[in-house]
């Protein structure tokens, strides 16, 4: 056999059962291989002969192999082709994308100026935060608290701000195009030059909000009341007809309302600082708690108007009719009251500190508690003797005045010097004698207790 010894493993001499042991020229190196079906049986070998070499170890191995090959090898079962099925419709798998939530900078809020806040999970509290030029476009910010926040120049396009608290927020030059501001609180907010095209401002609180130069068009959802305020503040018009109009709480600082008819109008709590109301008809108008400081009311009609607690600091009220008007608790300090008619008007506890009063008419006017200090009064002003004495005491002192039995009831005599003054039988009921000065030579009315010194 030369270098080969073939081992017949099965008497049936199955062509797949060749197993031969090949010797190699190298001494002691042996390999075992299965014969392939194409190999021919070596000459001189009988089907039942078994050859082995060397030692019993190989005999044991052959016996094991013979036992494993005692059963004929079954051919594999034929492969039956499965019936061709119609291809099912391809269904795209549903992929759930979990967005990565970025972490806000540690100092935001309150310092968020210039940041793109769209990728962040935002807190709902931004009160007094700095969000100027921040990008909040398209975000759901409903119910958020932005009170007193700086949102100037911020991008809030298509943002949902319904029910948000924006009281006193600075929204100047902010882009609120197509934003939802329904039921939001924008009281005292600063909206100067803000873009409100297409914005929803239905049921929005805009009391004293500043709308100067705000961009509003026909697509802006805004009530007629606030649209009128926007028109007044941004478009000058002489002689507007606005009788009975409700502009309570409106922010009309610097508004041009010359010769306007505002008779019976509700302007309570309105901001009319430096407004031009020259020649306006304000008969019966409600101006309670309004701010008219430095406003021009010259030539206007204020008959029967309600001006309680109104601020008229440095206001020009020249040549004005205010017959029957109620100014109680109003601040008219440093105002110009040249030729004003205050017949039967109520000026209870009014401050006329530093006011310029010339040719004014105070006929049957209620002046209890008026602060006359530093006011300028000319000889042509019509004033009851009682109040003329009070004015004189406050400006020139009591020297040379006979105050025995004088009627000083309800007078504001703050810090008056009553030393060596005879006030016997004087009426001091309801008079304000705070910090008055007196001595043992001051004679008070009987049963009157002087203030502590």
TIVOTOR-134080 format. One line per 3 residues: their letters; for each residue y, x negated, z negated of N, C-alpha, C. Coordinates in steps of 0.1 Angstrom, whole numbers, plus 5000, padded with zeros to 4 digits. Layout:
# TIVOTOR-134080
a = Y,X,Z,Y,X,Z,Y,X,Z  ...
This chain:
# TIVOTOR-134080
xxx = 4988,4992,5000,5000,5000,5000,5013,4991,5000  5011,4979,5001,5022,4970,5001,5030,4972,4988  5043,4975,4989,5051,4976,4977,5051,4991,4971
xxx = 5043,5000,4976,5044,5014,4971,5030,5018,4965  5030,5026,4955,5018,5033,4950,5022,5048,4949  5015,5056,4956,5018,5070,4957,5009,5078,4948
xxx = 5015,5087,4940,5007,5095,4930,5006,5109,4935  4994,5114,4937,4992,5128,4942,4992,5136,4930  5001,5146,4928,5002,5154,4916,4995,5167,4917
xxx = 4991,5171,4928,4985,5184,4929,4974,5183,4940  4962,5189,4937,4951,5188,4946,4954,5196,4959  4963,5205,4959,4966,5212,4971,4975,5204,4980
xxx = 4979,5193,4976,4987,5183,4984,4999,5191,4991  5006,5197,4982,5018,5204,4987,5028,5194,4991  5034,5196,5002,5043,5186,5008,5055,5183,4998
xxx = 5058,5192,4989,5069,5190,4980,5065,5183,4968  5052,5180,4967,5047,5174,4954,5044,5159,4955  5049,5152,4965,5048,5138,4966,5056,5132,4954
xxx = 5050,5123,4948,5058,5116,4938,5053,5101,4939  5061,5092,4941,5056,5079,4943,5064,5069,4934  5057,5059,4932,5062,5048,4923,5064,5036,4932
xxx = 5077,5032,4933,5080,5021,4942,5082,5009,4934  5075,4999,4938,5077,4986,4933,5089,4979,4940  5096,4971,4933,5107,4964,4939,5104,4949,4938
xxx = 5109,4941,4947,5107,4927,4947,5110,4921,4933  5119,4927,4926,5123,4921,4913,5112,4924,4903  5108,4914,4896,5096,4915,4887,5101,4924,4875
xxx = 5092,4933,4872,5094,4942,4860,5103,4954,4863  5108,4956,4875,5117,4967,4878,5110,4977,4885  5109,4989,4881,5101,5000,4887,5110,5012,4888
xxx = 5108,5020,4899,5115,5033,4901,5105,5044,4905  5107,5056,4902,5099,5067,4906,5107,5077,4914  5101,5082,4925,5108,5091,4934,5099,5102,4938
xxx = 5105,5113,4941,5097,5124,4948,5098,5121,4963  5087,5123,4970,5087,5121,4984,5093,5133,4991  5099,5131,5002,5105,5142,5010,5095,5148,5019
xxx = 5097,5161,5023,5087,5168,5032,5085,5160,5045  5093,5152,5049,5091,5145,5061,5083,5132,5060  5080,5128,5047,5072,5117,5045,5057,5120,5048
xxx = 5050,5111,5054,5036,5113,5057,5027,5107,5046  5015,5113,5045,5006,5108,5034,5001,5095,5038  5001,5085,5029,4995,5072,5032,4981,5072,5036
xxx = 4977,5063,5044,4963,5062,5048,4954,5058,5036  4942,5063,5037,4931,5060,5027,4932,5067,5014  4941,5077,5013,4943,5084,5000,4936,5098,5002
xxx = 4928,5101,4992,4922,5115,4992,4930,5124,4984  4929,5137,4986,4938,5146,4979,4936,5147,4965  4925,5143,4959,4922,5144,4945,4923,5130,4938
xxx = 4927,5120,4945,4927,5107,4939,4940,5105,4932  4939,5098,4921,4951,5096,4913,4952,5081,4911  4963,5075,4914,4965,5061,4912,4975,5059,4901
xxx = 4972,5049,4893,4982,5046,4883,4981,5031,4881  4991,5025,4874,4992,5011,4873,4997,5007,4859  4994,4995,4856,4998,4989,4844,4992,4994,4831
xxx = 4997,5005,4825,4991,5009,4812,4990,5024,4810  4986,5028,4799,4984,5042,4796,4997,5050,4795  5008,5043,4793,5020,5051,4793,5023,5059,4805
xxx = 5019,5053,4816,5021,5060,4829,5011,5071,4830  4999,5069,4825,4989,5080,4825,4994,5092,4818  5000,5090,4806,5005,5101,4798,5016,5108,4806
xxx = 5025,5101,4812,5036,5107,4819,5031,5115,4831  5020,5110,4837,5014,5118,4849,5008,5130,4844  5001,5130,4832,4994,5142,4827,5005,5153,4824
xxx = 5016,5148,4819,5027,5158,4816,5032,5165,4828  5034,5156,4839,5039,5161,4851,5029,5171,4858  5016,5167,4857,5005,5176,4862,5005,5190,4856
xxx = 5007,5190,4843,5007,5203,4836,5019,5211,4839  5030,5205,4842,5042,5212,4846,5041,5217,4860  5032,5211,4869,5031,5215,4883,5019,5223,4885
xxx = 5012,5228,4875,5000,5235,4877,5001,5248,4884  5013,5254,4882,5015,5267,4889,5023,5264,4902  5019,5271,4913,5026,5269,4925,5041,5274,4924
xxx = 5049,5267,4931,5063,5270,4930,5066,5282,4939  5071,5292,4932,5074,5304,4939,5087,5302,4948  5086,5306,4960,5098,5305,4968,5109,5314,4963
xxx = 5121,5311,4964,5132,5320,4959,5132,5333,4966  5136,5343,4959,5136,5357,4966,5146,5357,4977  5143,5364,4987,5153,5365,4998,5166,5371,4994
xxx = 5177,5365,4999,5190,5370,4996,5193,5383,5004  5196,5394,4997,5199,5406,5003,5214,5408,5003  5219,5409,5015,5234,5410,5016,5239,5423,5011
xxx = 5248,5423,5002,5254,5435,4997,5262,5443,5008  5261,5456,5007,5269,5464,5017,5284,5460,5016  5289,5459,5028,5303,5456,5029,5312,5467,5024
xxx = 5319,5464,5013,5328,5474,5007,5342,5473,5013  5348,5485,5014,5362,5485,5018,5371,5477,5009  5379,5469,5013,5388,5461,5004,5397,5471,4996
xxx = 5397,5469,4983,5406,5477,4975,5420,5473,4977  5429,5483,4974,5443,5480,4975,5447,5470,4965  5455,5461,4969,5460,5450,4960,5470,5456,4951
xxx = 5467,5455,4938,5476,5459,4927,5483,5447,4921  5496,5447,4922,5503,5435,4916,5502,5436,4901  5498,5425,4895,5497,5425,4881,5511,5426,4874
xxx = 5511,5433,4863,5523,5435,4855,5526,5423,4847  5537,5417,4849,5540,5405,4842,5552,5408,4832  5549,5405,4820,5560,5407,4810,5567,5394,4807
xxx = 5580,5394,4811,5588,5382,4809,5595,5383,4796  5592,5373,4787,5598,5373,4774,5610,5363,4775  5622,5369,4775,5634,5360,4777,5636,5350,4765
xxx = 5641,5339,4769,5644,5329,4758,5658,5333,4753  5658,5335,4739,5670,5339,4733,5677,5326,4728  5689,5323,4733,5696,5311,4729,5702,5313,4715
xxx = 5704,5302,4708,5709,5303,4694,5724,5301,4695  5732,5310,4688,5746,5308,4688,5750,5295,4681  5761,5290,4685,5767,5278,4678,5769,5282,4663
xxx = 5768,5272,4655,5769,5275,4640,5783,5280,4636  5793,5277,4644,5806,5282,4640,5811,5294,4648  5801,5301,4654,5804,5314,4662,5795,5325,4656
xxx = 5801,5336,4651,5815,5337,4648,5819,5329,4636  5832,5326,4634,5844,5332,4640,5849,5325,4653  5845,5313,4655,5851,5305,4667,5842,5306,4679
xxx = 5845,5315,4688,5836,5317,4700,5845,5316,4713  5856,5310,4712,5865,5310,4723,5859,5303,4735  5860,5309,4747,5855,5303,4759,5840,5303,4761
xxx = 5833,5309,4752,5818,5308,4754,5813,5319,4762  5802,5316,4769,5794,5327,4777,5784,5332,4767  5786,5344,4762,5778,5350,4751,5767,5359,4756
xxx = 5765,5359,4769,5755,5368,4775,5741,5365,4771  5737,5352,4770,5723,5349,4767,5719,5350,4753  5729,5353,4744,5727,5353,4730,5723,5366,4724
xxx = 5716,5366,4713,5714,5378,4705,5726,5379,4695  5735,5388,4698,5748,5388,4690,5747,5396,4678  5754,5391,4667,5756,5400,4655,5766,5410,4658
xxx = 5766,5421,4650,5776,5432,4653,5789,5430,4646  5791,5420,4638,5803,5417,4631,5811,5406,4637  5822,5409,4644,5831,5399,4649,5846,5401,4644
xxx = 5847,5407,4633,5860,5410,4627,5868,5397,4626  5881,5397,4631,5890,5386,4631,5885,5373,4638  5874,5374,4646,5869,5363,4653,5877,5359,4665
xxx = 5876,5346,4669,5884,5342,4681,5874,5342,4693  5876,5352,4702,5868,5354,4713,5876,5353,4726  5887,5346,4725,5896,5345,4737,5888,5338,4749
xxx = 5889,5344,4760,5883,5339,4773,5868,5339,4772  5862,5345,4762,5847,5346,4761,5842,5356,4772  5829,5353,4776,5823,5361,4786,5813,5371,4780
xxx = 5816,5384,4780,5808,5394,4774,5805,5405,4784  5806,5401,4796,5804,5411,4807,5790,5418,4807  5790,5431,4808,5778,5438,4809,5770,5440,4797
xxx = 5775,5435,4785,5767,5435,4773,5768,5449,4766  5758,5452,4758,5758,5465,4750,5764,5461,4737  5777,5465,4735,5784,5461,4723,5788,5474,4715
xxx = 5781,5485,4718,5784,5497,4711,5783,5496,4696  5794,5501,4690,5794,5501,4675,5798,5488,4669  5800,5478,4677,5804,5465,4672,5818,5465,4665
xxx = 5820,5456,4655,5832,5455,4648,5840,5443,4653  5851,5446,4661,5860,5436,4666,5874,5438,4661  5875,5444,4649,5888,5446,4643,5896,5433,4641
xxx = 5908,5433,4646,5917,5421,4645,5912,5409,4652  5902,5410,4661,5897,5399,4668,5906,5395,4680  5905,5383,4683,5913,5378,4695,5904,5378,4707
xxx = 5906,5388,4716,5898,5389,4728,5907,5387,4740  5918,5380,4738,5927,5378,4750,5920,5371,4761  5922,5376,4773,5916,5369,4784,5900,5370,4785
xxx = 5894,5378,4776,5880,5379,4776,5874,5387,4788  5862,5384,4793,5856,5391,4804,5847,5402,4798  5851,5414,4799,5844,5426,4793,5840,5436,4804
xxx = 5839,5431,4816,5836,5440,4827,5823,5447,4825  5823,5460,4827,5811,5468,4826,5804,5467,4812  5811,5462,4802,5806,5462,4788,5805,5476,4782
xxx = 5796,5478,4774,5795,5491,4766,5801,5489,4753  5813,5494,4751,5820,5493,4738,5822,5507,4732  5813,5516,4735,5815,5529,4730,5813,5529,4714
xxx = 5823,5536,4708,5822,5536,4693,5826,5523,4686  5830,5513,4694,5833,5500,4688,5846,5501,4680  5848,5492,4670,5860,5491,4662,5868,5480,4667
xxx = 5879,5483,4674,5888,5474,4680,5902,5475,4674  5903,5480,4662,5916,5482,4656,5924,5468,4655  5936,5468,4659,5945,5457,4659,5939,5445,4666
xxx = 5930,5447,4675,5924,5436,4683,5934,5432,4694  5934,5419,4698,5943,5414,4708,5934,5414,4721  5937,5423,4730,5930,5424,4743,5939,5422,4755
xxx = 5950,5414,4752,5959,5411,4763,5952,5403,4774  5955,5407,4786,5949,5401,4798,5934,5401,4798  5927,5409,4790,5913,5410,4790,5909,5419,4802
xxx = 5897,5416,4808,5891,5423,4819,5882,5434,4814  5886,5446,4814,5878,5457,4809,5875,5467,4821  5874,5461,4833,5871,5469,4845,5857,5476,4843
xxx = 5857,5489,4845,5845,5497,4844,5838,5496,4830  5845,5492,4820,5840,5492,4806,5839,5506,4800  5830,5508,4791,5828,5521,4784,5835,5519,4771
xxx = 5846,5525,4769,5854,5525,4756,5854,5539,4750  5846,5548,4754,5846,5561,4748,5844,5561,4733  5852,5569,4726,5851,5570,4712,5853,5557,4704
xxx = 5858,5547,4711,5862,5535,4704,5875,5536,4697  5877,5528,4687,5890,5528,4679,5898,5517,4683  5909,5520,4691,5918,5510,4696,5932,5511,4690
xxx = 5932,5517,4678,5945,5519,4671,5952,5505,4669  5965,5505,4672,5973,5493,4671,5968,5481,4679  5959,5483,4688,5954,5472,4696,5964,5468,4706
xxx = 5964,5455,4710,5973,5450,4720,5967,5448,4733  5970,5457,4742,5964,5458,4755,5973,5454,4767  5983,5446,4763,5993,5442,4774,5986,5434,4785
xxx = 5988,5439,4797,5983,5433,4810,5968,5433,4810  5961,5441,4802,5947,5443,4803,5943,5451,4815  5931,5447,4821,5927,5454,4833,5917,5466,4829
xxx = 5922,5478,4831,5915,5490,4827,5911,5499,4838  5910,5493,4850,5906,5500,4862,5891,5505,4861  5889,5518,4862,5876,5523,4861,5870,5524,4847
xxx = 5878,5521,4837,5873,5521,4823,5872,5535,4818  5863,5538,4809,5861,5551,4803,5868,5551,4789  5879,5557,4788,5887,5558,4776,5887,5572,4770
xxx = 5877,5580,4773,5877,5594,4768,5874,5594,4753  5882,5602,4746,5881,5604,4731,5883,5590,4724  5891,5582,4730,5894,5569,4724,5906,5570,4716
xxx = 5906,5564,4704,5918,5564,4695,5928,5553,4700  5940,5557,4704,5949,5547,4709,5963,5548,4702  5963,5553,4690,5975,5554,4682,5981,5541,4680
xxx = 5994,5540,4685,6002,5528,4684,5996,5516,4691  5987,5518,4701,5982,5508,4709,5993,5504,4719  5994,5491,4722,6004,5485,4731,5998,5485,4745
xxx = 6004,5493,4754,5999,5494,4768,6008,5489,4778  6018,5480,4774,6027,5475,4783,6021,5467,4794  6023,5470,4806,6018,5464,4818,6003,5464,4819
xxx = 5996,5473,4812,5982,5474,4813,5979,5480,4827  5968,5475,4833,5964,5480,4847,5956,5493,4846  5961,5504,4850,5955,5517,4849,5957,5524,4862
xxx = 5946,5529,4868,5947,5537,4881,5940,5550,4879  5938,5557,4891,5932,5570,4891,5917,5570,4886  5911,5558,4887,5896,5558,4883,5895,5556,4868
xxx = 5906,5553,4861,5906,5552,4846,5904,5565,4840  5894,5567,4831,5893,5580,4824,5901,5579,4812  5913,5586,4812,5922,5586,4802,5929,5599,4800
xxx = 5930,5604,4788,5936,5617,4786,5950,5618,4791  5955,5630,4794,5969,5631,4799,5979,5626,4789  5976,5628,4776,5985,5624,4765,5987,5609,4765
xxx = 5977,5601,4767,5978,5586,4767,5983,5581,4780  5979,5588,4791,5984,5584,4804,5999,5586,4805  6004,5596,4798,6019,5599,4798,6026,5587,4790
xxx = 6020,5583,4779,6025,5572,4772,6026,5559,4780  6015,5557,4788,6015,5545,4796,6026,5546,4807  6028,5558,4813,6038,5560,4823,6052,5558,4817
xxx = 6054,5563,4805,6068,5561,4799,6071,5547,4797  6061,5539,4791,6064,5526,4788,6065,5516,4800  6058,5520,4811,6058,5511,4822,6066,5515,4834
xxx = 6071,5527,4834,6079,5532,4845,6092,5539,4840  6103,5533,4842,6116,5539,4838,6119,5551,4846  6124,5561,4839,6128,5573,4846,6139,5580,4837
xxx = 6150,5583,4844,6161,5589,4837,6159,5604,4836  6162,5609,4823,6162,5623,4821,6148,5630,4821  6138,5624,4816,6125,5630,4816,6125,5643,4808
xxx = 6118,5653,4814,6117,5666,4807,6104,5666,4799  6105,5665,4786,6093,5664,4778,6095,5673,4765  6099,5685,4767,6101,5694,4755,6087,5697,4749
xxx = 6087,5696,4736,6074,5699,4729,6063,5690,4731  6065,5679,4737,6054,5670,4740,6048,5663,4727  6035,5661,4727,6029,5654,4716,6027,5639,4719
xxx = 6036,5631,4713,6035,5617,4714,6034,5610,4700  6028,5618,4691,6026,5612,4677,6018,5600,4677  6023,5590,4670,6016,5577,4669,6017,5569,4682
xxx = 6025,5573,4691,6026,5565,4704,6033,5552,4702  6029,5542,4710,6036,5529,4710,6046,5529,4721  6058,5532,4718,6069,5533,4729,6080,5523,4726
xxx = 6076,5511,4720,6087,5501,4718,6094,5497,4731  6107,5498,4731,6114,5494,4743,6114,5504,4754  6109,5516,4751,6108,5526,4761,6121,5531,4766
xxx = 6122,5535,4779,6135,5540,4785,6134,5555,4785  6141,5562,4775,6141,5576,4774,6155,5582,4774  6164,5575,4781,6178,5579,4782,6179,5593,4788
xxx = 6186,5602,4781,6189,5616,4786,6176,5624,4786  6165,5620,4780,6153,5627,4780,6154,5640,4771  6147,5650,4775,6146,5662,4768,6134,5662,4759
xxx = 6135,5658,4746,6124,5657,4737,6126,5667,4726  6132,5678,4729,6134,5689,4719,6121,5694,4714  6119,5695,4701,6107,5700,4696,6095,5691,4697
xxx = 6097,5679,4702,6086,5669,4705,6080,5664,4692  6067,5661,4692,6061,5655,4681,6060,5640,4683  6069,5633,4676,6069,5618,4676,6066,5612,4663
xxx = 6059,5619,4655,6056,5614,4641,6048,5601,4642  6053,5592,4634,6046,5579,4634,6047,5571,4646  6055,5575,4656,6056,5567,4669,6064,5554,4666
xxx = 6061,5545,4674,6068,5532,4674,6078,5532,4685  6091,5534,4682,6102,5535,4691,6112,5523,4689  6107,5512,4684,6116,5501,4682,6123,5497,4695
xxx = 6136,5495,4694,6145,5491,4705,6144,5501,4717  6139,5513,4715,6139,5523,4725,6153,5527,4729  6154,5531,4742,6167,5536,4747,6166,5551,4747
xxx = 6172,5558,4737,6173,5572,4736,6187,5577,4737  6195,5570,4744,6209,5573,4745,6210,5587,4752  6217,5596,4746,6220,5609,4751,6207,5618,4751
xxx = 6197,5614,4744,6184,5622,4744,6186,5635,4736  6179,5645,4739,6179,5658,4731,6167,5658,4722  6170,5655,4709,6159,5655,4700,6160,5666,4690
xxx = 6166,5677,4694,6167,5689,4685,6154,5694,4680  6153,5694,4667,6140,5699,4661,6128,5690,4662  6130,5678,4667,6119,5669,4670,6114,5664,4656
xxx = 6101,5661,4656,6094,5655,4644,6094,5640,4646  6102,5633,4638,6103,5619,4639,6099,5613,4625  6092,5620,4617,6088,5615,4604,6079,5603,4606
xxx = 6083,5593,4597,6075,5580,4596,6076,5572,4609  6084,5576,4618,6086,5568,4631,6094,5556,4628  6092,5546,4637,6099,5534,4636,6109,5533,4648
xxx = 6122,5535,4644,6133,5535,4653,6143,5523,4651  6138,5513,4645,6146,5502,4642,6152,5496,4655  6165,5494,4655,6173,5488,4666,6172,5497,4678
xxx = 6169,5509,4676,6169,5519,4688,6183,5523,4690  6185,5528,4703,6198,5533,4707,6198,5548,4708  6204,5554,4698,6204,5569,4697,6219,5574,4699
xxx = 6227,5566,4704,6241,5570,4706,6242,5582,4716  6250,5592,4712,6252,5603,4720,6240,5613,4720  6230,5610,4712,6218,5619,4711,6221,5631,4702
xxx = 6212,5641,4703,6213,5653,4695,6201,5653,4686  6204,5653,4673,6194,5652,4662,6194,5664,4653  6201,5675,4658,6202,5687,4650,6188,5692,4645
xxx = 6187,5694,4632,6175,5700,4626,6162,5691,4628  6164,5679,4632,6153,5670,4634,6147,5665,4620  6134,5662,4620,6128,5658,4608,6126,5642,4609
xxx = 6133,5636,4600,6134,5621,4600,6130,5615,4586  6122,5623,4579,6118,5618,4566,6110,5605,4567  6113,5595,4559,6106,5582,4559,6107,5574,4572
xxx = 6117,5578,4580,6118,5571,4593,6126,5558,4591  6122,5548,4599,6129,5535,4598,6140,5535,4609  6152,5534,4605,6163,5533,4615,6172,5521,4612
xxx = 6165,5510,4608,6172,5498,4605,6179,5492,4617  6192,5490,4616,6201,5485,4626,6201,5494,4639  6198,5507,4637,6199,5516,4648,6213,5519,4651
xxx = 6216,5522,4664,6229,5526,4669,6228,5542,4670  6236,5548,4660,6236,5563,4660,6250,5568,4661  6257,5563,4671,6271,5566,4673,6273,5579,4681
xxx = 6284,5586,4677,6287,5599,4684,6275,5608,4685  6268,5609,4674,6256,5617,4673,6257,5629,4664  6252,5640,4669,6251,5652,4661,6238,5653,4654
xxx = 6239,5653,4640,6226,5654,4632,6228,5665,4622  6233,5676,4626,6236,5687,4617,6223,5693,4612  6221,5694,4599,6209,5700,4593,6197,5691,4594
xxx = 6199,5679,4599,6187,5670,4600,6183,5665,4586  6170,5662,4585,6164,5658,4572,6161,5643,4573  6169,5635,4566,6167,5620,4566,6161,5615,4553
xxx = 6156,5624,4545,6152,5620,4531,6142,5608,4532  6145,5598,4523,6137,5586,4522,6138,5577,4534  6147,5580,4543,6148,5572,4555,6155,5559,4552
xxx = 6153,5549,4561,6159,5536,4560,6169,5535,4571  6182,5536,4567,6193,5535,4576,6202,5522,4573  6195,5513,4567,6202,5500,4564,6207,5493,4576
xxx = 6220,5489,4575,6227,5481,4586,6228,5489,4599  6227,5502,4599,6228,5510,4611,6243,5513,4614  6245,5517,4626,6259,5520,4630,6260,5535,4631
xxx = 6268,5541,4621,6270,5555,4620,6284,5559,4624  6289,5554,4634,6302,5557,4639,6303,5571,4644  6311,5579,4638,6314,5593,4642,6301,5602,4643
xxx = 6293,5600,4633,6281,5608,4632,6284,5621,4624  6278,5632,4629,6280,5644,4621,6268,5648,4613  6269,5646,4600,6258,5649,4591,6260,5661,4582
xxx = 6267,5671,4588,6269,5683,4581,6256,5690,4577  6255,5693,4564,6244,5700,4558,6231,5692,4560  6232,5679,4563,6220,5671,4564,6215,5667,4550
xxx = 6202,5663,4550,6196,5659,4537,6194,5644,4538  6201,5636,4529,6200,5622,4529,6195,5617,4515  6187,5625,4509,6182,5622,4495,6174,5608,4496
xxx = 6178,5599,4487,6172,5586,4486,6172,5578,4498  6182,5580,4507,6183,5572,4519,6190,5559,4516  6186,5549,4523,6192,5536,4521,6203,5534,4532
xxx = 6215,5533,4528,6226,5530,4537,6231,5516,4534  6223,5507,4529,6226,5494,4526,6232,5487,4538  6244,5482,4537,6251,5475,4548,6254,5483,4560
xxx = 6253,5496,4559,6255,5505,4571,6270,5505,4574  6273,5507,4587,6287,5508,4591,6290,5522,4593  6299,5528,4584,6301,5542,4584,6316,5544,4587
xxx = 6319,5549,4599,6333,5551,4603,6334,5565,4610  6345,5572,4605,6348,5585,4611,6335,5594,4610  6327,5592,4600,6315,5600,4599,6318,5613,4591
xxx = 6310,5623,4592,6312,5636,4586,6300,5639,4577  6303,5639,4563,6293,5642,4553,6296,5655,4546  6299,5665,4554,6303,5678,4548,6290,5685,4543
xxx = 6290,5689,4530,6279,5696,4523,6266,5689,4526  6267,5676,4525,6255,5667,4528,6248,5664,4514  6235,5665,4513,6228,5661,4501,6227,5645,4501
xxx = 6233,5639,4491,6234,5625,4490,6228,5619,4477  6220,5627,4471,6214,5622,4458,6205,5609,4461  6208,5599,4453,6200,5587,4453,6203,5578,4465
xxx = 6214,5581,4472,6217,5572,4484,6221,5558,4479  6216,5548,4486,6220,5534,4483,6232,5531,4491  6244,5530,4485,6256,5527,4492,6260,5512,4492
xxx = 6252,5504,4486,6256,5490,4485,6259,5483,4498  6270,5476,4498,6274,5468,4510,6277,5476,4522  6277,5489,4521,6280,5497,4533,6296,5497,4535
xxx = 6300,5499,4547,6314,5499,4550,6319,5513,4554  6329,5517,4546,6333,5531,4547,6348,5531,4550  6353,5538,4561,6367,5538,4564,6373,5550,4558
xxx = 6387,5551,4559,6394,5562,4553,6393,5575,4561  6387,5574,4573,6386,5586,4581,6372,5593,4579  6364,5587,4571,6351,5594,4569,6353,5605,4559
xxx = 6347,5616,4562,6348,5628,4553,6336,5628,4543  6340,5625,4531,6330,5624,4520,6335,5631,4507  6326,5638,4501,6330,5645,4488,6335,5635,4478
xxx = 6344,5639,4469,6350,5631,4460,6340,5624,4451  6330,5631,4447,6319,5626,4438,6313,5613,4444  6310,5614,4457,6303,5603,4463,6313,5592,4467
xxx = 6325,5595,4469,6335,5585,4471,6337,5577,4458  6337,5583,4447,6338,5576,4434,6326,5567,4432  6314,5572,4435,6302,5564,4434,6303,5551,4444
xxx = 6307,5554,4456,6309,5543,4465,6319,5532,4460  6329,5537,4454,6340,5528,4449,6335,5520,4437  6327,5526,4428,6321,5519,4417,6312,5508,4422
xxx = 6304,5510,4432,6295,5500,4437,6302,5489,4444  6313,5492,4450,6320,5481,4458,6331,5475,4451  6339,5482,4442,6351,5477,4436,6350,5476,4420
xxx = 6339,5482,4415,6337,5482,4401,6344,5494,4394  6344,5495,4381,6349,5506,4374,6363,5504,4369  6368,5492,4371,6382,5489,4366,6392,5498,4372
xxx = 6400,5505,4364,6410,5514,4368,6406,5528,4371  6393,5530,4369,6387,5544,4372,6386,5552,4359  6390,5564,4359,6388,5573,4348,6375,5581,4350
xxx = 6365,5576,4342,6351,5582,4344,6348,5592,4333  6357,5595,4325,6355,5605,4314,6353,5619,4322  6341,5625,4319,6337,5638,4325,6335,5637,4340
xxx = 6332,5624,4345,6330,5623,4359,6315,5627,4362  6314,5633,4374,6300,5637,4378,6294,5626,4386  6285,5619,4378,6277,5608,4384,6262,5611,4385
xxx = 6259,5624,4385,6245,5628,4385,6238,5624,4399  6226,5619,4397,6219,5616,4409,6224,5603,4417  6234,5597,4411,6240,5585,4417,6231,5572,4415
xxx = 6230,5564,4425,6223,5551,4423,6233,5541,4420  6234,5537,4406,6244,5528,4401,6238,5515,4397  6228,5510,4404,6221,5498,4401,6230,5486,4398
xxx = 6228,5480,4387,6235,5467,4384,6250,5469,4382  6254,5480,4378,6269,5483,4376,6273,5477,4363  6285,5472,4362,6291,5467,4350,6299,5478,4343
xxx = 6294,5483,4332,6300,5494,4324,6306,5489,4311  6309,5476,4310,6315,5471,4298,6329,5476,4297  6333,5480,4284,6346,5485,4281,6349,5497,4290
xxx = 6339,5506,4292,6340,5518,4301,6338,5530,4292  6347,5540,4294,6346,5552,4287,6339,5563,4296  6326,5566,4292,6318,5576,4300,6316,5589,4292
xxx = 6325,5591,4282,6324,5603,4274,6324,5615,4283  6315,5624,4280,6314,5637,4287,6310,5635,4302  6307,5623,4306,6303,5621,4321,6289,5627,4323
xxx = 6287,5632,4335,6273,5637,4338,6265,5626,4345  6255,5621,4337,6247,5610,4342,6232,5615,4344  6231,5628,4346,6217,5633,4348,6211,5628,4361
xxx = 6199,5622,4360,6192,5617,4372,6198,5605,4378  6208,5599,4372,6214,5587,4377,6205,5575,4375  6206,5566,4385,6198,5553,4384,6207,5543,4378
xxx = 6204,5539,4365,6212,5529,4358,6204,5516,4355  6195,5513,4365,6187,5501,4363,6196,5489,4362  6193,5480,4352,6200,5468,4350,6215,5469,4349
xxx = 6220,5480,4345,6235,5481,4342,6238,5472,4330  6251,5468,4330,6256,5460,4319,6266,5468,4311  6264,5467,4297,6274,5474,4288,6274,5467,4275
xxx = 6284,5471,4267,6285,5465,4254,6289,5475,4243  6293,5470,4231,6296,5480,4221,6308,5488,4223  6316,5484,4233,6328,5491,4237,6326,5501,4248
xxx = 6313,5503,4252,6310,5513,4262,6307,5526,4255  6313,5536,4259,6312,5549,4253,6304,5559,4262  6292,5562,4257,6283,5570,4264,6285,5585,4260
xxx = 6280,5594,4269,6281,5608,4265,6272,5611,4253  6276,5621,4246,6268,5625,4234,6254,5629,4238  6244,5625,4229,6230,5628,4231,6224,5620,4244
xxx = 6231,5610,4248,6226,5602,4259,6221,5589,4254  6209,5585,4258,6203,5573,4254,6205,5563,4265  6213,5552,4263,6215,5542,4273,6202,5534,4276
xxx = 6202,5529,4288,6190,5521,4291,6190,5508,4283  6178,5502,4281,6177,5489,4273,6184,5478,4280  6190,5470,4272,6198,5458,4278,6189,5446,4279
